[in-house]
């Protein structure tokens, strides 16, 4: 019986091996074994401290009501307040959120931020709601969670399906439900807010910028230069599009992109900035005039120096890993590679840069925002970039030393 099965048997819980939470905790427990950590720490890491589920009604535009289910999982707060995003997506489930919360615990610890790990969300397609329905749902969700979040206790942030506007609604709701003496600092209950409402410079590009700093630091030892690499991207939302644009500024060539609408390729390179404008207008990469449409398998088989999954979890299965043609895979999304996929990539000699490092730029700039809100400060963009680079490079160096 392996360590994961042993721990879960002791906790009297059961998960299938294909369950995302089982897979994430397995990776944590296997690392704990290598580090020879005490048994009680393995038990603490294997289950979150709190699992919060709320049900709340929302009035739709046609006057009817819909009952929504929301989650907030608080995995660990030994190092500081719980920290993690709020996701609005059809795939949101309790085990899914638990897995992401555990990843956040590892991520904040790696970058040495004074935070623990949490995650939350609602099982919903946000694009199916009107602007006003989205606002009412967010405010109602926030009011249901109010006793369990706060600037000193649990600090949500944007994630898939949420943005700065949604964070502003959350902060505004929290502030107006708080006691008068707590309202002044109430906006620091969430990060990722609009600049006009206490948000930081550079938050939109933060995760992509952090990844680029990691590539700057770690690629040279693989024999690659970020200024001349070719790369491909899965996902062209916030993380993927900013990664594309920032790498393009350094001279790298984007050869292929895939998202939920399709896959595209251009041998001479895709203009990342023009593609970002196209996606903003149409909602996806399909139909981009300056590239050719390709199949999913053709996308995975496109030969590149760096392959960057920047969409959802568990997209790189063992089957996909067998046809990927790259030297380095940089996990810009949370846990984009399944355990079987990871074994297949490593067996082929493909280096993997882990998500808890590559994806940490967003939470790092979130920390800057929280710190500025608490201290009534406002940093300029140059200061944010300088501090982000300092922390990301230090984290990359720690990962290299440990590896």
C-alpha positions as CSV (number, residue, x, y, z in Angstrom):
1,X,0.0,0.0,0.0
2,X,1.5,3.4,-1.0
3,X,1.7,6.4,1.2
4,X,-1.4,8.0,-0.2
5,X,-3.6,5.0,0.3
6,X,-2.2,4.6,3.8
7,X,-3.0,8.1,4.8
8,X,-6.5,8.1,3.3
9,X,-7.2,4.8,5.0
10,X,-6.2,6.3,8.3
11,X,-8.4,9.3,7.6
12,X,-11.3,7.0,6.6
13,X,-11.8,8.7,3.2
14,X,-11.8,7.2,-0.2
15,X,-10.9,8.6,-3.7
16,X,-10.4,7.0,-7.0
17,X,-7.0,7.2,-8.6
18,X,-8.4,9.4,-11.4
19,X,-9.8,11.9,-8.9
20,X,-7.9,15.3,-9.2
21,X,-7.8,15.7,-5.4
22,X,-6.3,12.2,-5.0
23,X,-3.7,13.0,-7.7
24,X,-2.6,16.3,-6.1
25,X,-2.4,15.0,-2.6
26,X,-0.5,12.0,-3.9
27,X,2.2,14.3,-5.3
28,X,2.3,16.2,-2.0
29,X,2.6,13.0,0.1
30,X,5.2,11.5,-2.2
31,X,7.3,14.6,-1.8
32,X,6.7,14.4,2.0
33,X,8.1,10.9,1.9
34,X,11.3,12.1,0.1
35,X,11.7,14.8,2.6
36,X,11.1,12.3,5.5
37,X,8.5,14.6,7.1
38,X,6.7,13.5,10.3
39,X,3.6,11.4,9.9
40,X,1.3,14.0,11.5
41,X,2.3,16.6,8.9
42,X,1.3,14.2,6.1
43,X,-2.1,13.8,7.8
44,X,-2.5,17.6,8.0
45,X,-1.7,18.1,4.3
46,X,-4.0,15.3,3.2
47,X,-7.2,17.1,4.2
48,X,-8.2,20.8,4.2
49,X,-9.0,22.5,7.5
50,X,-12.4,23.7,6.4
51,X,-14.8,22.8,3.6
52,X,-17.6,25.4,3.2
53,X,-20.6,24.9,0.9
54,X,-23.3,27.5,0.6
55,X,-26.6,27.5,-1.3
56,X,-28.2,30.8,-2.2
57,X,-31.0,32.0,-4.4
58,X,-30.6,34.6,-7.1
59,X,-33.3,36.5,-8.9
60,X,-32.8,36.3,-12.7
61,X,-33.7,39.0,-15.2
62,X,-37.0,37.3,-16.1
63,X,-38.2,37.4,-12.4
64,X,-37.6,33.7,-11.7
65,X,-35.2,32.5,-9.0
66,X,-32.3,30.0,-9.4
67,X,-30.5,28.3,-6.5
68,X,-26.7,28.3,-6.8
69,X,-24.1,26.2,-5.0
70,X,-20.9,27.9,-3.9
71,X,-17.7,26.5,-2.4
72,X,-14.8,27.8,-0.3
73,X,-12.2,25.4,0.8
74,X,-9.5,26.5,3.3
75,X,-6.7,24.1,3.1
76,X,-4.1,25.4,5.5
77,X,-3.2,28.7,7.2
78,X,-0.1,27.9,9.2
79,X,1.9,30.5,7.3
80,X,-0.8,33.2,7.2
81,X,-4.3,34.0,6.1
82,X,-5.9,31.7,3.6
83,X,-5.4,32.9,0.0
84,X,-6.8,31.7,-3.3
85,X,-9.0,32.5,-6.3
86,X,-12.7,32.3,-6.9
87,X,-13.7,30.3,-10.0
88,X,-16.9,30.5,-12.0
89,X,-17.0,27.5,-14.3
90,X,-19.2,24.5,-15.1
91,X,-16.6,22.0,-13.9
92,X,-16.4,23.4,-10.3
93,X,-16.9,20.7,-7.7
94,X,-15.9,20.1,-4.1
95,X,-13.0,17.8,-4.9
96,X,-11.8,20.1,-7.7
97,X,-11.8,23.1,-5.3
98,X,-10.0,21.0,-2.6
99,X,-7.3,20.1,-5.1
100,X,-6.7,23.8,-6.1
101,X,-6.7,24.9,-2.4
102,X,-3.9,22.4,-1.7
103,X,-1.9,23.7,-4.6
104,X,-2.3,27.2,-3.3
105,X,-0.8,26.1,0.1
106,X,2.3,24.8,-1.8
107,X,2.5,27.8,-4.1
108,X,2.4,30.5,-1.4
109,X,4.9,28.6,0.7
110,X,7.3,28.2,-2.3
111,X,7.4,31.9,-3.0
112,X,7.5,32.6,0.8
113,X,4.5,34.7,0.9
114,X,2.8,35.2,4.4
115,X,-0.3,33.2,3.2
116,X,-1.9,29.8,3.4
117,X,-3.9,28.1,0.7
118,X,-7.6,28.3,-0.2
119,X,-9.9,28.2,-3.3
120,X,-13.5,28.7,-4.0
121,X,-16.1,29.1,-6.7
122,X,-19.5,28.5,-8.1
123,X,-20.6,25.7,-10.5
124,X,-21.9,28.0,-13.3
125,X,-21.3,29.2,-16.8
126,X,-20.7,32.9,-16.3
127,X,-21.2,33.6,-20.0
128,X,-24.8,32.4,-19.7
129,X,-25.7,35.1,-17.2
130,X,-26.4,38.8,-18.0
131,X,-24.3,41.5,-16.4
132,X,-26.9,42.2,-13.7
133,X,-27.4,38.5,-13.0
134,X,-23.7,38.0,-12.6
135,X,-23.6,41.0,-10.2
136,X,-26.5,39.7,-8.1
137,X,-25.0,36.2,-8.0
138,X,-21.6,37.5,-6.9
139,X,-23.1,39.8,-4.2
140,X,-25.3,37.0,-2.9
141,X,-22.4,34.5,-2.8
142,X,-20.2,37.1,-0.9
143,X,-22.9,37.7,1.7
144,X,-23.3,34.0,2.2
145,X,-19.5,33.7,2.7
146,X,-19.0,36.8,4.8
147,X,-18.5,35.1,8.2
148,X,-15.7,32.9,6.6
149,X,-13.6,35.5,4.7
150,X,-11.8,38.7,5.8
151,X,-8.6,40.7,5.3
152,X,-6.9,38.9,8.2
153,X,-8.4,35.5,7.7
154,X,-9.2,34.5,4.1
155,X,-8.6,36.7,1.0
156,X,-10.2,35.6,-2.3
157,X,-8.9,36.6,-5.8
158,X,-9.8,36.2,-9.5
159,X,-9.6,32.8,-11.2
160,X,-11.1,31.2,-14.3
161,X,-14.4,32.9,-15.1
162,X,-13.9,35.9,-12.7
163,X,-12.2,39.2,-13.2
164,X,-11.5,42.6,-11.6
165,X,-15.2,43.7,-11.8
166,X,-16.3,40.6,-9.9
167,X,-13.7,41.3,-7.2
168,X,-14.9,44.8,-6.9
169,X,-18.5,43.6,-6.3
170,X,-17.2,41.1,-3.7
171,X,-15.2,43.8,-1.9
172,X,-18.1,46.3,-2.0
173,X,-20.5,43.8,-0.6
174,X,-18.1,42.8,2.2
175,X,-17.5,46.4,3.1
176,X,-21.2,47.2,3.3
177,X,-21.9,44.2,5.5
178,X,-19.0,44.9,7.9
179,X,-19.1,46.6,11.2
180,X,-18.3,50.4,10.9
181,X,-14.9,50.1,12.6
182,X,-13.8,47.5,10.0
183,X,-14.9,49.2,6.8
184,X,-11.8,51.3,6.2
185,X,-9.6,48.3,5.5
186,X,-12.5,46.2,4.1
187,X,-11.4,46.4,0.5
188,X,-8.4,44.3,1.2
189,X,-10.7,41.3,1.7
190,X,-10.0,40.5,-1.9
191,X,-7.3,41.1,-4.4
192,X,-7.3,41.5,-8.2
193,X,-9.5,44.6,-8.0
194,X,-9.6,47.4,-10.5
195,X,-6.8,50.0,-10.1
196,X,-9.5,52.6,-9.3
197,X,-10.6,50.5,-6.3
198,X,-7.3,49.7,-4.8
199,X,-6.0,47.2,-7.4
200,X,-2.3,47.1,-8.3
201,X,-0.4,48.1,-11.4
202,X,0.4,45.0,-13.5
203,X,-2.2,42.6,-12.1
204,X,-3.5,41.6,-15.5
205,X,-0.2,40.4,-16.7
206,X,1.1,39.2,-13.4
207,X,0.9,35.4,-13.9
208,X,2.3,35.6,-17.4
209,X,5.1,38.0,-16.3
210,X,6.0,35.7,-13.5
211,X,6.3,32.7,-15.9
212,X,8.6,34.7,-18.2
213,X,10.8,35.6,-15.3
214,X,11.0,31.9,-14.4
215,X,11.9,31.0,-18.1
216,X,14.6,33.7,-18.1
217,X,16.1,32.1,-15.0
218,X,15.8,28.4,-15.8
219,X,15.9,27.9,-19.6
220,X,19.7,28.7,-20.0
221,X,20.6,25.4,-18.2
222,X,18.6,23.5,-20.7
223,X,20.5,25.1,-23.5
224,X,17.7,27.4,-24.5
225,X,17.6,31.2,-24.8
226,X,14.2,32.8,-24.2
227,X,15.0,35.4,-26.9
228,X,15.1,32.8,-29.6
229,X,12.8,29.9,-28.5
230,X,9.7,28.7,-30.3
231,X,6.7,27.9,-28.2
232,X,3.1,26.9,-28.2
233,X,0.2,27.7,-25.9
234,X,-2.9,25.9,-24.7
235,X,-5.4,28.6,-23.7
236,X,-5.4,32.2,-24.7
237,X,-7.2,33.9,-21.9
238,X,-5.5,36.2,-19.4
239,X,-2.5,33.9,-18.6
240,X,-2.0,32.6,-22.1
241,X,-2.3,35.8,-24.0
242,X,-0.1,37.8,-21.6
243,X,2.5,35.0,-21.8
244,X,2.4,35.1,-25.6
245,X,2.8,38.9,-25.7
246,X,5.6,39.1,-23.2
247,X,7.6,36.3,-24.8
248,X,7.1,37.9,-28.2
249,X,8.6,41.1,-26.8
250,X,11.7,39.1,-26.0
251,X,12.0,37.7,-29.5
252,X,10.4,34.3,-29.0
253,X,8.2,32.8,-31.8
254,X,4.7,31.6,-31.2
255,X,4.0,28.7,-33.5
256,X,0.7,27.2,-32.3
257,X,-2.2,28.0,-30.0
258,X,-5.2,25.9,-29.0
259,X,-8.3,26.8,-26.9
260,X,-11.9,25.7,-26.5
261,X,-12.7,27.0,-30.0
262,X,-10.0,25.2,-32.0
263,X,-6.3,25.2,-32.8
264,X,-4.2,27.3,-35.1
265,X,-0.6,27.2,-36.5
266,X,1.7,29.4,-38.5
267,X,5.2,28.3,-39.4
268,X,6.5,31.9,-39.6
269,X,5.1,32.8,-36.2
270,X,1.7,34.0,-34.9
271,X,1.4,37.7,-33.9
272,X,0.5,37.3,-30.2
273,X,-0.8,40.9,-29.9
274,X,-3.0,40.6,-32.9
275,X,-4.3,37.2,-31.7
276,X,-5.2,38.8,-28.3
277,X,-7.3,41.4,-30.1
278,X,-9.0,38.7,-32.1
279,X,-9.8,36.6,-29.0
280,X,-11.1,39.7,-27.2
281,X,-13.5,40.3,-30.1
282,X,-14.6,36.8,-31.0
283,X,-14.1,34.8,-27.8
284,X,-11.5,32.3,-29.2
285,X,-8.6,31.7,-31.4
286,X,-10.6,30.0,-34.2
287,X,-10.9,32.0,-37.4
288,X,-7.7,34.0,-36.8
289,X,-6.9,35.2,-40.3
290,X,-3.2,35.1,-40.0
291,X,-2.8,31.4,-39.1
292,X,-4.0,28.1,-40.4
293,X,-6.6,25.9,-38.6
294,X,-5.2,22.5,-37.4
295,X,-6.5,19.5,-35.6
296,X,-5.9,18.9,-31.9
297,X,-3.4,16.1,-32.5
298,X,-1.5,18.3,-35.0
299,X,-1.4,21.0,-32.3
300,X,0.2,18.7,-29.8
301,X,2.6,17.3,-32.3
302,X,3.9,20.7,-33.4
303,X,7.6,20.8,-32.7
304,X,8.6,23.6,-30.3
305,X,11.2,24.4,-27.7
306,X,8.7,25.2,-24.9
307,X,5.2,23.9,-24.6
308,X,3.0,26.0,-22.3
309,X,-0.4,24.7,-21.0
310,X,-2.1,27.8,-19.7
311,X,-5.8,26.7,-19.5
312,X,-7.4,24.2,-17.2
313,X,-6.3,21.2,-15.1
314,X,-5.5,17.7,-16.3
315,X,-5.3,18.5,-20.0
316,X,-2.1,16.7,-20.7
317,X,-2.9,13.0,-20.4
318,X,-0.6,10.1,-21.1
319,X,-1.9,10.0,-24.7
320,X,-1.2,13.6,-25.3
321,X,2.2,13.4,-23.6
322,X,3.2,10.7,-26.1
323,X,2.8,13.1,-29.1
324,X,4.0,16.4,-27.6
325,X,7.2,17.5,-29.3
326,X,9.2,19.9,-27.0
327,X,12.2,20.1,-24.8
328,X,10.6,21.9,-21.9
329,X,7.0,22.0,-20.6
330,X,6.2,25.0,-18.4
331,X,3.0,24.5,-16.4
332,X,1.3,28.0,-16.6
333,X,-2.0,26.5,-15.5
334,X,-2.7,24.7,-12.2
335,X,-1.9,21.0,-12.4
336,X,-2.3,20.8,-16.3
337,X,-0.5,17.4,-16.5
338,X,-2.0,14.2,-15.1
339,X,0.4,11.9,-13.1
340,X,0.5,9.4,-16.0
341,X,1.2,12.3,-18.4
342,X,4.0,13.5,-16.2
343,X,5.6,10.1,-16.1
344,X,5.4,9.8,-19.9
345,X,7.0,13.2,-20.4
346,X,9.8,12.6,-18.0
347,X,10.5,9.2,-19.6
348,X,11.0,10.9,-22.9
349,X,13.5,13.4,-21.4
350,X,11.2,16.4,-21.4
351,X,11.9,18.8,-18.5
352,X,8.8,20.0,-16.6
353,X,8.7,23.3,-14.8
354,X,6.1,22.9,-12.1
355,X,2.9,24.9,-11.7
356,X,3.5,26.0,-8.1
357,X,6.5,27.9,-9.5
358,X,5.4,28.9,-13.0
359,X,1.9,30.0,-12.0
360,X,2.9,31.9,-8.8
361,X,3.2,35.4,-10.4
362,X,-0.5,36.1,-9.9
363,X,-0.7,35.4,-6.2
364,X,2.6,37.3,-5.7
365,X,1.2,40.5,-7.2
366,X,-2.0,39.8,-5.2
367,X,0.2,40.0,-2.1
368,X,1.6,43.3,-3.2
369,X,-2.0,44.6,-3.6
370,X,-3.0,43.4,-0.2
371,X,0.1,44.9,1.4
372,X,-0.6,48.3,-0.4
373,X,-4.2,48.3,0.7
374,X,-3.2,47.6,4.3
375,X,-0.6,50.3,4.4
376,X,-2.5,52.8,2.3
377,X,0.2,52.8,-0.4
378,X,0.2,52.8,-4.2
379,X,3.2,51.3,-6.0
380,X,4.0,52.2,-9.6
381,X,4.3,49.6,-12.3
382,X,8.1,49.6,-12.2
383,X,8.1,48.8,-8.5
384,X,5.6,46.0,-9.0
385,X,7.7,44.4,-11.8
386,X,11.0,44.8,-9.9
387,X,9.5,43.1,-6.7
388,X,7.8,40.4,-8.8
389,X,11.1,39.5,-10.5
390,X,13.0,39.4,-7.2
391,X,10.6,36.9,-5.6
392,X,10.1,34.8,-8.8
393,X,13.8,34.5,-9.4
394,X,14.4,33.5,-5.8
395,X,11.7,30.9,-6.0
396,X,13.1,29.5,-9.2
397,X,16.5,29.3,-7.7
398,X,15.1,27.3,-4.7
399,X,13.3,24.9,-7.1
400,X,16.6,24.4,-9.1
401,X,18.5,23.7,-5.9
402,X,16.0,21.2,-4.7
403,X,15.8,19.5,-8.0
